[in-house]
Amino acid sequence: MVTGASSGIGRAAARFFAAQGASVVMMARREGHLRTLAGEIADDGGRVAVAVGDVTRPDDVRRAVTTAVDVFGGLDAAFNNAGWGTLGTALHETDDALYDQIMDVNVRGVWNCLKQQIPVMLEQESGGSIVNTCSTAGAFATGVLAPYVAAKHAVLGLTRAAAAEYGARGIRVNALMVGTTRTELIEQALEKVPELESAAGARAVIKRMADPLEVARAAGWLCSDQSSFVTGGAVPVDGGCSAV
C-alpha cells in the first residue's frame, strides 16, 4: 500500500514496488492520475489496484486497506508517504487554519494509516513492515517552517512508538528522513522561488536534490525482508544533509 501515489515519491514507489514483483494498492486523492499510473503499471505487467481517498479521512484509509485484503489477500508492507507543506512563513504570522492543515495531512494521515494497517498485519503470521515518510525537518529545524517541523517530529515519534509497541508481534516500523526531492510540490515552489534549487544543493553533501526514485528504493529496502532487523529507525535519504 502506497499513499500519496499520484505524484512524486509515491508515484515512483508504486512503479518501483510493482517492478520488483509486489502487488500494489495506490492511494491518493486525484483519481485521474491514479488511473493513468495504474494503466501504465499494468501495461508493464505489474499488479495494481486503485483506492481513491484522503489520508486525513479514516474511512478512506480503511477502504484502501480493505482493498489490499480483498484484491491481493493481505497487507505485507505499507509506505505511508502522503504529506504536505508550504513555503516558509514566520511562526507568528502563520494562520491557524494552515497549521491545522499541515498537522492533519502529515500527522493524522500517518496516524490513520497505522490505525488501519496494524490490525491487518497482526492477523497475519508473517507480520509486516511499515515505512513512514518523514523529513530532515523531523530531526532538526530548517528555516521558517514551524508547523511542518512540528508535524515531522510527530511522525518520527509515532514511528518509534509503533515500532516499540509492535516489534515483538512481527511488525517493523521505520521512517525515511528525506531531504529535498524533486517532486511536483518542489517544482511548483521553484517556479516561485528559483533560488531554492541552489539552497537545497548547498545543504546536501552530494550537492543536488534527490530524484523520487532514490527515495522509493530506500522505502523498498525497508519494506523488504532485506531489512529484517531494522525497526524504529530514522533512515536518512538526504544526500548527507544530516552528516554535517
C-alpha positions in Angstrom: 0.0 0.0 0.0 1.4 3.4 -1.1 -0.2 6.7 -0.1 0.4 9.9 -2.0 0.8 7.7 -5.0 -0.4 10.1 -7.7 2.9 12.0 -7.9 6.4 12.5 -6.7 7.9 9.9 -4.3 4.6 7.9 -4.1 4.3 7.6 -7.8 8.0 6.5 -8.1 7.4 4.0 -5.3 4.3 2.5 -6.8 6.2 1.9 -10.1 9.3 0.6 -8.3 7.4 -1.8 -6.0 5.4 -3.2 -8.9 8.6 -3.7 -10.9 10.0 -5.7 -8.0 7.0 -8.0 -8.1 4.9 -6.5 -5.4 1.1 -6.2 -5.7 0.4 -2.5 -5.1 -2.6 -0.7 -3.8 -2.2 3.0 -4.7 -4.0 5.6 -2.6 -4.3 9.4 -3.4 -7.0 12.0 -3.9 -6.5 12.5 -7.6 -8.3 9.6 -9.3 -7.3 10.6 -12.9 -3.6 10.5 -12.0 -4.0 7.1 -10.2 -5.9 5.5 -13.1 -3.3 6.7 -15.6 -0.5 5.3 -13.5 -2.3 2.1 -12.9 -2.7 1.6 -16.6 1.0 2.2 -17.2 2.0 -0.3 -14.4 -0.5 -2.9 -15.7 0.9 -2.5 -19.2 4.3 -3.3 -17.9 3.0 -6.5 -16.3 2.5 -5.2 -12.8 -0.3 -6.0 -10.4 -2.0 -2.9 -9.1 -5.3 -1.6 -7.6 -6.5 1.9 -7.1 -8.1 3.3 -3.8 -9.1 6.9 -4.3 -9.1 8.7 -1.0 -7.7 11.2 1.5 -5.4 10.0 4.3 -7.0 12.5 6.7 -10.3 10.6 6.5 -10.3 7.3 8.4 -12.9 5.7 6.2 -10.9 6.4 3.1 -7.8 4.8 4.6 -9.9 1.8 5.8 -11.2 1.3 2.3 -7.6 1.3 0.9 -6.5 -1.3 3.5 -9.6 -3.4 2.7 -8.8 -3.2 -1.0 -5.4 -4.7 -0.3 -7.0 -7.6 1.6 -9.9 -8.2 -0.8 -7.9 -7.9 -4.0 -4.5 -9.3 -3.0 -5.2 -11.3 0.1 -3.4 -9.3 2.7 -1.1 -6.4 3.5 2.6 -7.2 3.9 4.0 -3.7 3.6 2.9 -0.1 3.6 4.6 3.1 2.6 2.8 6.0 4.3 4.2 8.7 2.1 1.4 11.3 1.7 2.4 14.6 3.1 2.1 18.3 2.5 3.8 21.6 3.4 4.2 25.2 2.2 6.9 27.7 1.7 8.2 29.2 4.9 6.1 31.7 6.9 7.2 33.1 10.3 5.6 31.2 13.2 3.8 34.4 14.5 2.4 35.1 11.0 1.2 31.5 10.3 -2.6 31.2 10.0 -4.2 28.7 12.4 -6.0 27.0 9.5 -2.7 26.4 7.7 -1.2 24.9 10.9 -4.2 22.6 11.2 -4.0 21.5 7.6 -0.2 20.7 7.8 -0.7 18.7 11.0 -3.8 17.0 9.6 -2.2 15.7 6.5 1.2 14.8 7.9 0.4 13.6 11.4 -3.2 12.5 11.3 -2.7 10.9 7.9 0.1 8.7 9.3 -2.0 8.0 12.4 -5.0 6.9 10.4 -2.8 4.6 8.3 -1.2 3.0 11.3 -4.6 2.5 12.9 -5.9 0.6 9.9 -2.8 -1.2 8.8 -1.6 -2.6 12.0 -4.7 -4.8 12.9 -4.5 -6.5 9.5 -0.8 -7.2 9.9 -1.4 -8.5 13.4 -3.7 -11.1 12.0 -1.0 -12.4 9.6 1.6 -14.9 10.7 4.1 -13.0 8.6 3.5 -9.6 10.3 4.5 -6.7 8.1 6.7 -3.7 7.5 5.5 -0.1 7.6 7.6 2.9 6.3 6.5 6.5 7.1 7.9 9.4 5.1 9.4 11.8 7.5 11.9 14.6 6.6 15.1 16.1 7.7 12.7 18.6 9.3 11.8 15.7 11.7 15.4 15.7 13.1 16.3 19.4 13.1 14.6 22.7 12.4 15.1 24.4 9.0 14.0 27.9 8.0 10.6 29.3 8.9 8.6 26.1 8.8 7.4 25.7 12.4 4.2 23.7 11.7 6.0 21.4 9.2 8.9 20.8 11.6 6.5 20.0 14.4 4.5 17.7 12.2 7.5 15.7 11.0 8.9 15.4 14.6 5.5 13.9 15.4 5.7 11.5 12.5 9.1 10.3 13.8 7.6 9.9 17.3 4.7 7.9 16.0 7.1 5.7 14.1 9.2 4.9 17.1 6.2 4.4 19.4 4.7 1.9 17.0 8.0 0.1 16.5 8.4 -0.3 20.2 4.8 -1.5 20.7 4.6 -4.0 17.8 8.1 -5.2 17.2 7.6 -8.4 19.3 4.5 -9.1 17.3 6.2 -9.2 13.9 5.6 -5.6 12.7 8.5 -3.4 11.8 8.0 0.4 11.6 10.6 2.8 10.2 10.8 6.4 9.0 12.6 7.8 6.0 14.3 11.1 6.8 14.0 12.6 3.3 16.0 15.6 2.1 14.7 17.9 -0.6 13.4 15.8 -3.5 12.4 16.9 -7.0 8.7 16.3 -6.7 5.7 18.1 -8.2 5.4 20.2 -5.0 9.0 21.3 -5.1 8.8 22.1 -8.8 5.9 24.4 -8.0 7.9 26.0 -5.3 10.9 26.5 -7.6 8.7 28.4 -10.0 8.0 30.9 -7.2 11.5 30.9 -5.6 14.1 29.7 -8.1 16.9 30.2 -5.5 15.6 27.2 -3.6 17.5 24.9 -6.1 20.9 26.2 -5.1 19.9 26.4 -1.4 18.9 22.7 -1.4 22.1 21.7 -3.2 24.2 23.7 -0.7 22.7 21.8 2.2 23.5 18.3 0.7 26.9 16.8 0.7 26.1 15.4 -2.7 25.2 18.9 -3.8 21.8 18.2 -5.5 18.2 17.3 -4.8 17.1 13.7 -4.7 15.3 12.0 -7.5 12.0 10.4 -6.3 13.2 7.0 -7.4 16.1 7.3 -5.0 13.7 7.7 -2.1 11.5 4.9 -3.4 14.4 2.5 -3.5 15.1 3.2 0.2 11.5 2.6 1.1 11.6 -0.7 -0.9 14.5 -1.9 1.1 12.8 -1.1 4.4 9.6 -2.8 3.2 11.6 -5.9 2.2 13.0 -8.8 4.3 16.5 -7.5 3.4 16.0 -5.1 6.3 14.6 -7.7 8.7 16.5 -6.5 11.8 15.7 -2.8 11.2 12.9 -1.2 13.2 12.3 2.1 14.9 14.8 3.6 12.6 15.2 7.1 11.2 16.9 6.3 7.9 18.4 9.3 6.2 17.9 9.7 2.5 19.1 13.3 2.4 22.3 13.4 0.3 24.3 13.9 3.5 22.5 16.9 5.0 22.4 15.2 8.4 26.1 14.4 8.3 27.4 17.9 8.6 
